[in-house]
Amino acid sequence: MLLNTFNAGTGFNFGRNPSISFAKPAVEAELKYLADFDSTSITVEESGSYIVLEGCVRSSKDLYRALKVAGDVVGAENVICQLAVVVDTATQVDMILY
């Protein structure tokens, strides 16, 4: 038996140090490996228990994806979003209404 009943009341924090957070590198790694996503304009910072996303993305879809990744790592209530959607006008197609 891995845990004996003699120490059952003690907290089990194997390998956990409360002063070390892995949230920032985890979010950065997840953003880096998203398919069809440019994370070079995004900065991930940690502020207490919050993750702060700063920078710009190319579309509202990319904004959603960045928020989803950060929310999956630290919880949606712990994400502060300071991202702006900047559309590349060179690739934008104008709509013509008749």
N, CA, C and O atoms as a GROMACS GRO file, in nm:
protein
  392
    1MET      N    1   0.084  -0.117   0.000
    1MET     CA    2   0.000   0.000   0.000
    1MET      C    3   0.089   0.124   0.000
    1MET      O    4   0.180   0.136   0.081
    2LEU      N    5   0.060   0.215  -0.093
    2LEU     CA    6   0.143   0.334  -0.106
    2LEU      C    7   0.125   0.428   0.012
    2LEU      O    8   0.224   0.474   0.070
    3LEU      N    9   0.003   0.458   0.048
    3LEU     CA   10  -0.024   0.546   0.162
    3LEU      C   11  -0.073   0.462   0.279
    3LEU      O   12  -0.167   0.384   0.266
    4ASN      N   13  -0.009   0.479   0.393
    4ASN     CA   14  -0.056   0.404   0.509
    4ASN      C   15  -0.160   0.485   0.586
    4ASN      O   16  -0.168   0.606   0.569
    5THR      N   17  -0.237   0.419   0.667
    5THR     CA   18  -0.344   0.486   0.741
    5THR      C   19  -0.290   0.568   0.858
    5THR      O   20  -0.362   0.653   0.911
    6PHE      N   21  -0.168   0.543   0.898
    6PHE     CA   22  -0.110   0.619   1.009
    6PHE      C   23  -0.096   0.767   0.974
    6PHE      O   24  -0.117   0.852   1.059
    7ASN      N   25  -0.061   0.798   0.849
    7ASN     CA   26  -0.043   0.936   0.807
    7ASN      C   27  -0.158   0.986   0.720
    7ASN      O   28  -0.140   1.080   0.642
    8ALA      N   29  -0.273   0.927   0.732
    8ALA     CA   30  -0.385   0.961   0.645
    8ALA      C   31  -0.431   1.106   0.662
    8ALA      O   32  -0.488   1.163   0.569
    9GLY      N   33  -0.407   1.166   0.777
    9GLY     CA   34  -0.453   1.303   0.800
    9GLY      C   35  -0.360   1.410   0.743
    9GLY      O   36  -0.399   1.526   0.734
   10THR      N   37  -0.241   1.373   0.703
   10THR     CA   38  -0.148   1.472   0.650
   10THR      C   39  -0.179   1.499   0.504
   10THR      O   40  -0.229   1.413   0.432
   11GLY      N   41  -0.148   1.618   0.461
   11GLY     CA   42  -0.170   1.655   0.321
   11GLY      C   43  -0.076   1.581   0.229
   11GLY      O   44   0.041   1.560   0.263
   12PHE      N   45  -0.124   1.542   0.114
   12PHE     CA   46  -0.042   1.471   0.017
   12PHE      C   47  -0.006   1.569  -0.093
   12PHE      O   48  -0.084   1.591  -0.185
   13ASN      N   49   0.113   1.628  -0.085
   13ASN     CA   50   0.159   1.727  -0.182
   13ASN      C   51   0.288   1.682  -0.247
   13ASN      O   52   0.383   1.759  -0.258
   14PHE      N   53   0.292   1.558  -0.289
   14PHE     CA   54   0.413   1.504  -0.349
   14PHE      C   55   0.454   1.585  -0.472
   14PHE      O   56   0.376   1.598  -0.566
   15GLY      N   57   0.576   1.638  -0.471
   15GLY     CA   58   0.628   1.709  -0.586
   15GLY      C   59   0.566   1.845  -0.610
   15GLY      O   60   0.580   1.901  -0.719
   16ARG      N   61   0.499   1.900  -0.512
   16ARG     CA   62   0.433   2.030  -0.532
   16ARG      C   63   0.498   2.133  -0.442
   16ARG      O   64   0.514   2.111  -0.322
   17ASN      N   65   0.536   2.244  -0.499
   17ASN     CA   66   0.590   2.355  -0.424
   17ASN      C   67   0.500   2.475  -0.452
   17ASN      O   68   0.494   2.520  -0.566
   18PRO      N   69   0.430   2.527  -0.351
   18PRO     CA   70   0.335   2.635  -0.377
   18PRO      C   71   0.399   2.764  -0.428
   18PRO      O   72   0.329   2.850  -0.481
   19SER      N   73   0.531   2.779  -0.412
   19SER     CA   74   0.595   2.901  -0.459
   19SER      C   75   0.634   2.892  -0.608
   19SER      O   76   0.675   2.992  -0.666
   20ILE      N   77   0.621   2.775  -0.669
   20ILE     CA   78   0.656   2.757  -0.810
   20ILE      C   79   0.527   2.738  -0.889
   20ILE      O   80   0.447   2.650  -0.859
   21SER      N   81   0.509   2.821  -0.991
   21SER     CA   82   0.391   2.809  -1.076
   21SER      C   83   0.434   2.766  -1.215
   21SER      O   84   0.531   2.818  -1.271
   22PHE      N   85   0.362   2.672  -1.269
   22PHE     CA   86   0.389   2.622  -1.403
   22PHE      C   87   0.287   2.674  -1.503
   22PHE      O   88   0.286   2.629  -1.618
   23ALA      N   89   0.203   2.766  -1.462
   23ALA     CA   90   0.096   2.816  -1.548
   23ALA      C   91   0.150   2.893  -1.668
   23ALA      O   92   0.109   2.868  -1.782
   24LYS      N   93   0.243   2.985  -1.645
   24LYS     CA   94   0.295   3.067  -1.755
   24LYS      C   95   0.363   2.983  -1.862
   24LYS      O   96   0.326   2.996  -1.979
   25PRO      N   97   0.460   2.897  -1.828
   25PRO     CA   98   0.522   2.816  -1.934
   25PRO      C   99   0.425   2.719  -2.000
   25PRO      O  100   0.440   2.686  -2.117
   26ALA      N  101   0.324   2.672  -1.924
   26ALA     CA  102   0.226   2.581  -1.982
   26ALA      C  103   0.141   2.652  -2.087
   26ALA      O  104   0.116   2.597  -2.194
   27VAL      N  105   0.096   2.774  -2.057
   27VAL     CA  106   0.015   2.850  -2.152
   27VAL      C  107   0.100   2.887  -2.274
   27VAL      O  108   0.053   2.876  -2.387
   28GLU      N  109   0.223   2.931  -2.251
   28GLU     CA  110   0.312   2.966  -2.363
   28GLU      C  111   0.334   2.847  -2.456
   28GLU      O  112   0.331   2.862  -2.578
   29ALA      N  113   0.358   2.730  -2.398
   29ALA     CA  114   0.382   2.610  -2.479
   29ALA      C  115   0.257   2.571  -2.558
   29ALA      O  116   0.266   2.536  -2.676
   30GLU      N  117   0.142   2.578  -2.494
   30GLU     CA  118   0.018   2.542  -2.563
   30GLU      C  119  -0.011   2.638  -2.678
   30GLU      O  120  -0.055   2.595  -2.785
   31LEU      N  121   0.012   2.768  -2.658
   31LEU     CA  122  -0.011   2.865  -2.765
   31LEU      C  123   0.086   2.844  -2.880
   31LEU      O  124   0.050   2.858  -2.996
   32LYS      N  125   0.210   2.809  -2.846
   32LYS     CA  126   0.313   2.789  -2.948
   32LYS      C  127   0.278   2.673  -3.041
   32LYS      O  128   0.309   2.677  -3.160
   33TYR      N  129   0.215   2.570  -2.987
   33TYR     CA  130   0.191   2.450  -3.065
   33TYR      C  131   0.049   2.440  -3.121
   33TYR      O  132   0.011   2.334  -3.172
   34LEU      N  133  -0.029   2.546  -3.112
   34LEU     CA  134  -0.161   2.546  -3.176
   34LEU      C  135  -0.143   2.549  -3.327
   34LEU      O  136  -0.060   2.624  -3.380
   35ALA      N  137  -0.221   2.469  -3.397
   35ALA     CA  138  -0.214   2.466  -3.543
   35ALA      C  139  -0.274   2.593  -3.601
   35ALA      O  140  -0.376   2.642  -3.553
   36ASP      N  141  -0.211   2.647  -3.704
   36ASP     CA  142  -0.258   2.769  -3.773
   36ASP      C  143  -0.279   2.885  -3.677
   36ASP      O  144  -0.381   2.955  -3.685
   37PHE      N  145  -0.184   2.906  -3.587
   37PHE     CA  146  -0.195   3.012  -3.488
   37PHE      C  147  -0.059   3.077  -3.471
   37PHE      O  148   0.041   3.009  -3.451
   38ASP      N  149  -0.055   3.210  -3.480
   38ASP     CA  150   0.069   3.284  -3.464
   38ASP      C  151   0.072   3.345  -3.324
   38ASP      O  152   0.000   3.441  -3.295
   39SER      N  153   0.156   3.290  -3.239
   39SER     CA  154   0.164   3.338  -3.101
   39SER      C  155   0.279   3.435  -3.078
   39SER      O  156   0.306   3.472  -2.964
   40THR      N  157   0.348   3.476  -3.183
   40THR     CA  158   0.465   3.562  -3.166
   40THR      C  159   0.430   3.700  -3.114
   40THR      O  160   0.516   3.768  -3.057
   41SER      N  161   0.306   3.744  -3.133
   41SER     CA  162   0.265   3.877  -3.086
   41SER      C  163   0.194   3.872  -2.951
   41SER      O  164   0.136   3.972  -2.908
   42ILE      N  165   0.198   3.758  -2.885
   42ILE     CA  166   0.130   3.744  -2.756
   42ILE      C  167   0.232   3.728  -2.645
   42ILE      O  168   0.326   3.649  -2.656
   43THR      N  169   0.214   3.805  -2.540
   43THR     CA  170   0.297   3.794  -2.421
   43THR      C  171   0.212   3.735  -2.309
   43THR      O  172   0.100   3.780  -2.285
   44VAL      N  173   0.266   3.636  -2.241
   44VAL     CA  174   0.197   3.574  -2.128
   44VAL      C  175   0.269   3.616  -2.002
   44VAL      O  176   0.389   3.595  -1.988
   45GLU      N  177   0.196   3.676  -1.909
   45GLU     CA  178   0.252   3.718  -1.781
   45GLU      C  179   0.171   3.656  -1.669
   45GLU      O  180   0.056   3.615  -1.688
   46GLU      N  181   0.232   3.649  -1.552
   46GLU     CA  182   0.165   3.597  -1.435
   46GLU      C  183   0.152   3.708  -1.333
   46GLU      O  184   0.250   3.778  -1.304
   47SER      N  185   0.034   3.725  -1.278
   47SER     CA  186   0.009   3.826  -1.176
   47SER      C  187  -0.069   3.759  -1.064
   47SER      O  188  -0.192   3.749  -1.069
   48GLY      N  189   0.003   3.712  -0.965
   48GLY     CA  190  -0.060   3.637  -0.857
   48GLY      C  191  -0.113   3.505  -0.911
   48GLY      O  192  -0.038   3.427  -0.969
   49SER      N  193  -0.241   3.481  -0.892
   49SER     CA  194  -0.301   3.357  -0.943
   49SER      C  195  -0.360   3.376  -1.083
   49SER      O  196  -0.427   3.286  -1.134
   50TYR      N  197  -0.336   3.491  -1.143
   50TYR     CA  198  -0.392   3.523  -1.274
   50TYR      C  199  -0.287   3.510  -1.384
   50TYR      O  200  -0.168   3.533  -1.362
   51ILE      N  201  -0.334   3.474  -1.503
   51ILE     CA  202  -0.253   3.476  -1.624
   51ILE      C  203  -0.302   3.594  -1.707
   51ILE      O  204  -0.422   3.609  -1.729
   52VAL      N  205  -0.210   3.678  -1.751
   52VAL     CA  206  -0.244   3.796  -1.830
   52VAL      C  207  -0.194   3.774  -1.972
   52VAL      O  208  -0.075   3.751  -1.994
   53LEU      N  209  -0.285   3.782  -2.068
   53LEU     CA  210  -0.250   3.772  -2.209
   53LEU      C  211  -0.248   3.911  -2.268
   53LEU      O  212  -0.348   3.982  -2.262
   54GLU      N  213  -0.134   3.952  -2.325
   54GLU     CA  214  -0.120   4.085  -2.384
   54GLU      C  215  -0.069   4.072  -2.526
   54GLU      O  216   0.002   3.977  -2.559
   55GLY      N  217  -0.107   4.166  -2.611
   55GLY     CA  218  -0.060   4.166  -2.748
   55GLY      C  219  -0.174   4.173  -2.846
   55GLY      O  220  -0.279   4.230  -2.818
   56CYS      N  221  -0.151   4.114  -2.964
   56CYS     CA  222  -0.255   4.117  -3.067
   56CYS      C  223  -0.263   3.983  -3.138
   56CYS      O  224  -0.167   3.907  -3.146
   57VAL      N  225  -0.383   3.957  -3.190
   57VAL     CA  226  -0.410   3.837  -3.269
   57VAL      C  227  -0.471   3.880  -3.401
   57VAL      O  228  -0.511   3.996  -3.416
   58ARG      N  229  -0.479   3.788  -3.497
   58ARG     CA  230  -0.523   3.823  -3.632
   58ARG      C  231  -0.674   3.818  -3.653
   58ARG      O  232  -0.725   3.877  -3.748
   59SER      N  233  -0.745   3.747  -3.565
   59SER     CA  234  -0.889   3.733  -3.586
   59SER      C  235  -0.959   3.706  -3.452
   59SER      O  236  -0.894   3.676  -3.352
   60SER      N  237  -1.090   3.719  -3.454
   60SER     CA  238  -1.166   3.689  -3.333
   60SER      C  239  -1.158   3.539  -3.301
   60SER      O  240  -1.168   3.500  -3.185
   61LYS      N  241  -1.141   3.456  -3.403
   61LYS     CA  242  -1.123   3.312  -3.381
   61LYS      C  243  -0.994   3.286  -3.303
   61LYS      O  244  -0.992   3.205  -3.211
   62ASP      N  245  -0.886   3.356  -3.341
   62ASP     CA  246  -0.760   3.342  -3.268
   62ASP      C  247  -0.771   3.394  -3.125
   62ASP      O  248  -0.710   3.339  -3.034
   63LEU      N  249  -0.848   3.499  -3.106
   63LEU     CA  250  -0.872   3.553  -2.972
   63LEU      C  251  -0.940   3.446  -2.886
   63LEU      O  252  -0.898   3.421  -2.773
   64TYR      N  253  -1.043   3.384  -2.940
   64TYR     CA  254  -1.114   3.279  -2.869
   64TYR      C  255  -1.021   3.162  -2.836
   64TYR      O  256  -1.023   3.109  -2.725
   65ARG      N  257  -0.939   3.123  -2.933
   65ARG     CA  258  -0.848   3.009  -2.912
   65ARG      C  259  -0.746   3.038  -2.802
   65ARG      O  260  -0.717   2.951  -2.720
   66ALA      N  261  -0.692   3.160  -2.800
   66ALA     CA  262  -0.595   3.197  -2.696
   66ALA      C  263  -0.661   3.196  -2.558
   66ALA      O  264  -0.603   3.146  -2.462
   67LEU      N  265  -0.781   3.251  -2.550
   67LEU     CA  266  -0.853   3.252  -2.422
   67LEU      C  267  -0.889   3.110  -2.377
   67LEU      O  268  -0.882   3.079  -2.258
   68LYS      N  269  -0.926   3.026  -2.471
   68LYS     CA  270  -0.961   2.887  -2.439
   68LYS      C  271  -0.841   2.812  -2.384
   68LYS      O  272  -0.853   2.738  -2.286
   69VAL      N  273  -0.726   2.829  -2.446
   69VAL     CA  274  -0.604   2.761  -2.400
   69VAL      C  275  -0.569   2.806  -2.259
   69VAL      O  276  -0.544   2.723  -2.172
   70ALA      N  277  -0.566   2.936  -2.237
   70ALA     CA  278  -0.531   2.988  -2.104
   70ALA      C  279  -0.633   2.944  -2.001
   70ALA      O  280  -0.597   2.907  -1.889
   71GLY      N  281  -0.761   2.947  -2.038
   71GLY     CA  282  -0.866   2.904  -1.946
   71GLY      C  283  -0.858   2.756  -1.912
   71GLY      O  284  -0.888   2.717  -1.800
   72ASP      N  285  -0.817   2.675  -2.008
   72ASP     CA  286  -0.801   2.532  -1.982
   72ASP      C  287  -0.687   2.504  -1.886
   72ASP      O  288  -0.692   2.407  -1.810
   73VAL      N  289  -0.585   2.589  -1.887
   73VAL     CA  290  -0.469   2.568  -1.800
   73VAL      C  291  -0.496   2.619  -1.659
   73VAL      O  292  -0.471   2.547  -1.562
   74VAL      N  293  -0.546   2.742  -1.646
   74VAL     CA  294  -0.560   2.803  -1.512
   74VAL      C  295  -0.704   2.826  -1.469
   74VAL      O  296  -0.728   2.868  -1.356
   75GLY      N  297  -0.799   2.798  -1.556
   75GLY     CA  298  -0.939   2.828  -1.525
   75GLY      C  299  -0.977   2.961  -1.586
   75GLY      O  300  -0.901   3.058  -1.576
   76ALA      N  301  -1.094   2.967  -1.647
   76ALA     CA  302  -1.136   3.089  -1.718
   76ALA      C  303  -1.145   3.209  -1.625
   76ALA      O  304  -1.124   3.322  -1.669
   77GLU      N  305  -1.177   3.186  -1.499
   77GLU     CA  306  -1.189   3.298  -1.404
   77GLU      C  307  -1.054   3.357  -1.365
   77GLU      O  308  -1.050   3.461  -1.299
   78ASN      N  309  -0.945   3.292  -1.403
   78ASN     CA  310  -0.811   3.340  -1.370
   78ASN      C  311  -0.735   3.394  -1.490
   78ASN      O  312  -0.612   3.403  -1.487
   79VAL      N  313  -0.806   3.430  -1.597
   79VAL     CA  314  -0.743   3.483  -1.718
   79VAL      C  315  -0.782   3.629  -1.735
   79VAL      O  316  -0.900   3.663  -1.734
   80ILE      N  317  -0.682   3.714  -1.750
   80ILE     CA  318  -0.705   3.856  -1.782
   80ILE      C  319  -0.661   3.875  -1.926
   80ILE      O  320  -0.545   3.852  -1.961
   81CYS      N  321  -0.755   3.918  -2.009
   81CYS     CA  322  -0.727   3.931  -2.152
   81CYS      C  323  -0.705   4.077  -2.189
   81CYS      O  324  -0.794   4.161  -2.171
   82GLN      N  325  -0.588   4.106  -2.239
   82GLN     CA  326  -0.555   4.238  -2.291
   82GLN      C  327  -0.507   4.223  -2.436
   82GLN      O  328  -0.412   4.288  -2.479
   83LEU      N  329  -0.576   4.137  -2.509
   83LEU     CA  330  -0.544   4.112  -2.649
   83LEU      C  331  -0.631   4.198  -2.739
   83LEU      O  332  -0.748   4.223  -2.708
   84ALA      N  333  -0.574   4.243  -2.848
   84ALA     CA  334  -0.648   4.320  -2.948
   84ALA      C  335  -0.650   4.241  -3.078
   84ALA      O  336  -0.552   4.176  -3.114
   85VAL      N  337  -0.761   4.248  -3.148
   85VAL     CA  338  -0.772   4.184  -3.278
   85VAL      C  339  -0.731   4.285  -3.384
   85VAL      O  340  -0.794   4.390  -3.398
   86VAL      N  341  -0.624   4.255  -3.456
   86VAL     CA  342  -0.573   4.343  -3.561
   86VAL      C  343  -0.582   4.266  -3.693
   86VAL      O  344  -0.509   4.170  -3.716
   87VAL      N  345  -0.673   4.311  -3.777
   87VAL     CA  346  -0.697   4.243  -3.904
   87VAL      C  347  -0.598   4.295  -4.008
   87VAL      O  348  -0.578   4.416  -4.021
   88ASP      N  349  -0.538   4.203  -4.080
   88ASP     CA  350  -0.444   4.238  -4.187
   88ASP      C  351  -0.525   4.285  -4.308
   88ASP      O  352  -0.593   4.205  -4.372
   89THR      N  353  -0.519   4.414  -4.339
   89THR     CA  354  -0.600   4.469  -4.448
   89THR      C  355  -0.553   4.423  -4.585
   89THR      O  356  -0.629   4.433  -4.682
   90ALA      N  357  -0.431   4.373  -4.596
   90ALA     CA  358  -0.381   4.326  -4.726
   90ALA      C  359  -0.452   4.198  -4.769
   90ALA      O  360  -0.466   4.172  -4.889
   91THR      N  361  -0.497   4.117  -4.673
   91THR     CA  362  -0.564   3.992  -4.706
   91THR      C  363  -0.716   4.001  -4.688
   91THR      O  364  -0.788   3.905  -4.715
   92GLN      N  365  -0.763   4.115  -4.643
   92GLN     CA  366  -0.906   4.131  -4.620
   92GLN      C  367  -0.980   4.148  -4.753
   92GLN      O  368  -0.935   4.222  -4.840
   93VAL      N  369  -1.090   4.081  -4.766
   93VAL     CA  370  -1.173   4.088  -4.886
   93VAL      C  371  -1.293   4.177  -4.856
   93VAL      O  372  -1.367   4.152  -4.761
   94ASP      N  373  -1.311   4.280  -4.936
   94ASP     CA  374  -1.426   4.369  -4.916
   94ASP      C  375  -1.553   4.302  -4.969
   94ASP      O  376  -1.552   4.233  -5.070
   95MET      N  377  -1.661   4.325  -4.898
   95MET     CA  378  -1.789   4.270  -4.941
   95MET      C  379  -1.860   4.375  -5.027
   95MET      O  380  -1.858   4.494  -4.996
   96ILE      N  381  -1.919   4.329  -5.131
   96ILE     CA  382  -1.994   4.418  -5.219
   96ILE      C  383  -2.141   4.379  -5.210
   96ILE      O  384  -2.178   4.265  -5.239
   97LEU      N  385  -2.223   4.473  -5.172
   97LEU     CA  386  -2.366   4.448  -5.162
   97LEU      C  387  -2.436   4.506  -5.284
   97LEU      O  388  -2.409   4.620  -5.322
   98TYR      N  389  -2.522   4.430  -5.345
   98TYR     CA  390  -2.598   4.474  -5.462
   98TYR      C  391  -2.741   4.499  -5.424
   98TYR      O  392  -2.822   4.537  -5.509
   0.00000   0.00000   0.00000
